[in-house]
Amino acid sequence: MHAGYAAKLVTMTVSEDDTRVAYACRVRQYLAWLAHTDIYGDPLATPAARDKLRGLMVSYWEAPG
C-alpha cells in the first residue's frame, strides 16, 4: 500500500520535496502502527474496525503526558 501511495505522491504538486518525503514517512509510520494494532478486521475496509481504531486513537491523543 505504501509503495502505491509514494508513487502517486511523486506525481502530485507539493511545495517542496521535503513535504513529499514527510508525507511518505508519516504514511509509512501509520501503516506500520496499524499493522501492529490489536484490531479485528481491516480498518481501511471495515466500518466496525475503523470505529474501533478511531476509539483507540482518540484515547491515545487524550491520554496525559
VMD Tcl script that draws the C-alpha trace (Angstrom):
set ca {
  {0.00 0.00 0.00}
  {2.81 2.42 0.86}
  {4.54 1.91 -2.48}
  {1.36 2.89 -4.32}
  {0.93 5.98 -2.16}
  {4.56 7.00 -2.64}
  {4.28 6.53 -6.41}
  {1.17 8.70 -6.53}
  {2.80 11.30 -4.30}
  {5.62 11.74 -6.82}
  {3.09 12.89 -9.43}
  {1.35 15.39 -7.13}
  {2.21 19.04 -6.92}
  {3.60 19.92 -3.50}
  {5.51 22.99 -2.44}
  {8.78 21.24 -1.60}
  {10.42 17.84 -1.94}
  {10.77 17.80 1.88}
  {6.97 17.87 2.11}
  {6.73 14.83 -0.15}
  {9.29 12.98 1.98}
  {7.47 13.93 5.20}
  {4.11 12.73 3.85}
  {5.59 9.42 2.73}
  {7.30 8.94 6.09}
  {4.14 9.66 8.08}
  {2.05 7.29 6.00}
  {4.70 4.57 6.35}
  {4.71 5.06 10.15}
  {0.92 4.98 10.31}
  {0.71 1.79 8.26}
  {3.39 0.14 10.43}
  {1.47 1.12 13.56}
  {-1.76 -0.11 12.03}
  {-0.20 -3.48 11.22}
  {0.70 -3.99 14.90}
  {-2.51 -2.68 16.44}
  {-4.90 -5.16 18.03}
  {-7.94 -4.56 15.83}
  {-10.19 -7.27 14.49}
  {-10.62 -6.55 10.81}
  {-9.20 -4.10 8.31}
  {-9.91 -0.52 9.45}
  {-9.37 0.71 5.90}
  {-12.15 -1.55 4.61}
  {-14.42 -2.44 7.56}
  {-16.56 0.18 9.36}
  {-16.52 -1.68 12.70}
  {-12.72 -1.97 12.67}
  {-12.44 1.67 11.57}
  {-14.59 2.77 14.51}
  {-12.54 0.71 16.97}
  {-9.33 2.22 15.60}
  {-10.77 5.70 15.93}
  {-11.57 4.99 19.58}
  {-8.02 3.80 20.22}
  {-6.55 6.87 18.55}
  {-8.78 9.28 20.47}
  {-7.81 7.56 23.75}
  {-4.15 7.88 22.82}
  {-4.44 11.58 21.94}
  {-6.38 12.37 25.12}
  {-4.01 10.47 27.44}
  {-1.98 12.74 29.72}
  {1.73 13.23 29.11}
}
mol new
graphics top color blue
foreach p $ca { graphics top sphere $p radius 0.5 }
foreach p [lrange $ca 0 end-1] q [lrange $ca 1 end] { graphics top cylinder $p $q radius 0.2 }
display resetview
